[in-house]
Amino acid sequence: MKNLVLLGGGYGNMRILHRLLPNNFPEDTMITLIDRTPFHSLKTEFYALAAGTSTDKEVRVTFPEHPRLDTVYGEITKIDTKEKLVYLDKDRTVQYDDLVIGLGCEDKYHDVPGAEEYTYSIQTIAKSRCTFEKLCGLPAGSTVAIVGAGLSGIELASELRESREDLKIKLFDRSHRILREFPEKLSNYVKSWFEKNNVEVIAESNITKVEPNLLFNHEDVIEVDSVVWTAGVQPVKVVRDIEDIEKDSKERPIINQYFQLINDEHVYVIGDCASSELPPSAQLAEEQAERVVKVLKARFKNEPLPEKMPEIKLKGYLGSLGKKHGFAHVMDTAVTGRLARLMKSGYLWFYKRQVES
Ligand SMILES: Cc1cc2nc3c(=O)[nH]c(=O)nc-3n(C[C@H](O)[C@H](O)[C@H](O)COP(=O)(O)OP(=O)(O)OC[C@H]3O[C@@H](n4cnc5c(N)ncnc54)[C@H](O)[C@@H]3O)c2cc1C
């Protein structure tokens, strides 16, 4: 039996499973899915888990079952592409013939002293649970700082505002205007939502140090009760540590148009941990997965690979401001308010239905 091993049951590899199961892969092949958690985590909803407005169960989906799908749960500690071996905790190893690495990303702290030690995170489900316990357990009137006003920082700040009206929330944005890379209409909408809902946005900030209950922004020292870090990501360590492969300046493995490592056609990399010109997103991971499926199917049939793979065109972005308002940038159109929020909720509903079926 050949073994197609999928590392990480995130958005990318869920799409691969969805396309290959139940019978789009050869009889002489089995699929092994490895993840530390026994379910697919809906990472795009971790802000709501951390803010206490979604339950743990609402942000996870069970993995599919199939007689030739083996699910292995544990911590992946090393990927050896020379020996074609994946190492796991408890001295376990898994041998592969083909490997798809979809292990996602973790926080990047940009060498800011104290950031790793003294801030909370929403990058994994376990860390989001800890963040929930901290934020929702804070005494009345406490101050929460959120460092980084990208999509996840904005969604966390607004959701936390709805969850805890009593908290002082400070959102630190490095740029001069929130959502700088989106149309100004969206920036203005989000800015006015924060003003109306008493979330302080500190523009052009530069966090230089974090200490227990203290945040250093330029020369200002700010007293805080808790800090959440949403200010940058990097591939997970086990991917950064893969030896003898080419990586880009962000330590992401460089891949060819088939999403294979440059010198190894048996190893594919997708999602947040793969080198790409496009910003990381669940949508990108899924689009990359679609293309890997195309390549795998051709290889299952010993057919030549397409000379040129179809270009990835992303549909846009959906963001929430609490449970009732939102913003979207879809097909070059900016949408704000309840409609945008409905689009986001509808998309989540549809996604869950699709992966649960
Ligand atoms: C709060 C928030 C909101 C977001 N909102 C959006 C959005 O609205 N739209 C959008 O497109 N994107 C959004 N994103 C980004 C999106 O979640 C990621 O781009 C997406 O999850 C990447 O998918 P992936 O398949 O690369 O990996 P992931 O979905 O991150 O999955 C990686 C998997 O690997 C497993 N894993 C990692 N390391 C190990 C290990 N060592 N051992 C075992 N298992 C391991 C994890 O448990 C996980 O299941 C958001 C992210 C956050 C944090």
Ligand as a Chemical Component Dictionary entry (heavy atoms), coordinates in Angstrom:
data_LIG
# 
_chem_comp.id                   LIG 
_chem_comp.type                 NON-POLYMER 
_chem_comp.pdbx_formal_charge   0 
_chem_comp.three_letter_code    LIG 
# 
loop_
_chem_comp_atom.comp_id 
_chem_comp_atom.atom_id 
_chem_comp_atom.alt_atom_id 
_chem_comp_atom.type_symbol 
_chem_comp_atom.charge 
_chem_comp_atom.model_Cartn_x 
_chem_comp_atom.model_Cartn_y 
_chem_comp_atom.model_Cartn_z 
_chem_comp_atom.pdbx_ordinal 
LIG C1  C1  C 0 -8.751  35.059 14.345 1  
LIG C2  C2  C 0 -8.482  34.696 12.913 2  
LIG C3  C3  C 0 -9.419  35.050 11.943 3  
LIG C4  C4  C 0 -9.188  34.691 10.610 4  
LIG N1  N1  N 0 -10.134 35.022 9.675  5  
LIG C5  C5  C 0 -9.975  34.638 8.395  6  
LIG C6  C6  C 0 -10.982 34.882 7.421  7  
LIG O1  O1  O 0 -12.011 35.514 7.724  8  
LIG N2  N2  N 0 -10.792 34.434 6.156  9  
LIG C7  C7  C 0 -9.672  33.731 5.792  10 
LIG O2  O2  O 0 -9.574  33.311 4.631  11 
LIG N3  N3  N 0 -8.682  33.469 6.680  12 
LIG C8  C8  C 0 -8.805  33.906 7.966  13 
LIG N4  N4  N 0 -7.820  33.649 8.898  14 
LIG C9  C9  C 0 -6.604  32.928 8.465  15 
LIG C10 C10 C 0 -6.875  31.433 8.364  16 
LIG O3  O3  O 0 -7.383  30.937 9.578  17 
LIG C11 C11 C 0 -5.609  30.680 7.984  18 
LIG O4  O4  O 0 -5.045  31.298 6.845  19 
LIG C12 C12 C 0 -5.918  29.209 7.711  20 
LIG O5  O5  O 0 -6.338  28.579 8.896  21 
LIG C13 C13 C 0 -4.712  28.477 7.117  22 
LIG O6  O6  O 0 -5.079  27.168 6.844  23 
LIG P1  P1  P 0 -4.001  26.000 6.808  24 
LIG O7  O7  O 0 -4.654  24.850 6.118  25 
LIG O8  O8  O 0 -2.703  26.498 6.293  26 
LIG O9  O9  O 0 -3.700  25.638 8.327  27 
LIG P2  P2  P 0 -4.599  25.659 9.658  28 
LIG O10 O10 O 0 -6.028  25.852 9.343  29 
LIG O11 O11 O 0 -3.949  26.610 10.574 30 
LIG O12 O12 O 0 -4.397  24.179 10.182 31 
LIG C14 C14 C 0 -3.158  23.698 10.622 32 
LIG C15 C15 C 0 -3.396  22.393 11.345 33 
LIG O13 O13 O 0 -2.126  21.828 11.675 34 
LIG C16 C16 C 0 -2.168  21.333 13.008 35 
LIG N5  N5  N 0 -0.794  21.406 13.528 36 
LIG C17 C17 C 0 0.048   22.471 13.500 37 
LIG N6  N6  N 0 1.242   22.136 14.023 38 
LIG C18 C18 C 0 1.156   20.837 14.391 39 
LIG C19 C19 C 0 2.070   19.924 14.981 40 
LIG N7  N7  N 0 3.341   20.256 15.277 41 
LIG N8  N8  N 0 1.648   18.658 15.220 42 
LIG C20 C20 C 0 0.375   18.281 14.920 43 
LIG N9  N9  N 0 -0.526  19.102 14.356 44 
LIG C21 C21 C 0 -0.139  20.367 14.090 45 
LIG C22 C22 C 0 -3.136  22.246 13.742 46 
LIG O14 O14 O 0 -3.715  21.580 14.848 47 
LIG C23 C23 C 0 -4.165  22.544 12.653 48 
LIG O15 O15 O 0 -5.245  21.633 12.661 49 
LIG C24 C24 C 0 -8.004  33.993 10.239 50 
LIG C25 C25 C 0 -7.063  33.647 11.228 51 
LIG C26 C26 C 0 -7.287  34.000 12.547 52 
LIG C27 C27 C 0 -6.268  33.627 13.601 53 
# 
loop_
_chem_comp_bond.comp_id 
_chem_comp_bond.atom_id_1 
_chem_comp_bond.atom_id_2 
_chem_comp_bond.value_order 
_chem_comp_bond.pdbx_ordinal 
LIG C1  C2  SING 1  
LIG C2  C3  SING 2  
LIG C2  C26 DOUB 3  
LIG C3  C4  DOUB 4  
LIG C4  N1  SING 5  
LIG C4  C24 SING 6  
LIG N1  C5  DOUB 7  
LIG C5  C6  SING 8  
LIG C5  C8  SING 9  
LIG C6  O1  DOUB 10 
LIG C6  N2  SING 11 
LIG N2  C7  SING 12 
LIG C7  O2  DOUB 13 
LIG C7  N3  SING 14 
LIG N3  C8  DOUB 15 
LIG C8  N4  SING 16 
LIG N4  C9  SING 17 
LIG N4  C24 SING 18 
LIG C9  C10 SING 19 
LIG C10 O3  SING 20 
LIG C10 C11 SING 21 
LIG C11 O4  SING 22 
LIG C11 C12 SING 23 
LIG C12 O5  SING 24 
LIG C12 C13 SING 25 
LIG C13 O6  SING 26 
LIG O6  P1  SING 27 
LIG P1  O7  DOUB 28 
LIG P1  O8  SING 29 
LIG P1  O9  SING 30 
LIG O9  P2  SING 31 
LIG P2  O10 DOUB 32 
LIG P2  O11 SING 33 
LIG P2  O12 SING 34 
LIG O12 C14 SING 35 
LIG C14 C15 SING 36 
LIG C15 O13 SING 37 
LIG C15 C23 SING 38 
LIG O13 C16 SING 39 
LIG C16 N5  SING 40 
LIG C16 C22 SING 41 
LIG N5  C17 SING 42 
LIG N5  C21 SING 43 
LIG C17 N6  DOUB 44 
LIG N6  C18 SING 45 
LIG C18 C19 SING 46 
LIG C18 C21 DOUB 47 
LIG C19 N7  SING 48 
LIG C19 N8  DOUB 49 
LIG N8  C20 SING 50 
LIG C20 N9  DOUB 51 
LIG N9  C21 SING 52 
LIG C22 O14 SING 53 
LIG C22 C23 SING 54 
LIG C23 O15 SING 55 
LIG C24 C25 DOUB 56 
LIG C25 C26 SING 57 
LIG C26 C27 SING 58 
# 
